[in-house]
């Protein structure tokens, strides 16, 4: 009988140890679940913040485009459209618009316009025509 008694107390200890491990496992599972939920919520909040930031950026871009279009429609002071006021270098026709004697050539055909990066510097930097 003595062996049975010590065997029973060993089983009780093993059962208590298993119950303790099970309780710790449940606590760890609850903590892990809580942290996962917290991380999921933070991720959703960050995604929402980025979405709002993107929307603000899009609205700012739309407003800038509207402002530029309005400026182009109104024209620059003095009656002309000044592309430098929009932050771009002036655009010039590919062929000269006037000759040395002051007469003017007809305007170039559509598509013959080119960007003159050196405008205002006595022709320096002009693209070859």
Buried (B, 14 or more C-beta within 10 A) or exposed (E): EEEEEEEEEEEEEEEEEEEEEEEEEEEEEEEEEEEEEEEEEEEEEEEEEEEEEEEEEEEEEEEEEEEEEEBBEEEBEEEEEBBEEEEEBEEBBBEEEEEEEEEEEEEBEEEEEBEBEBBEEEEEEBEEE
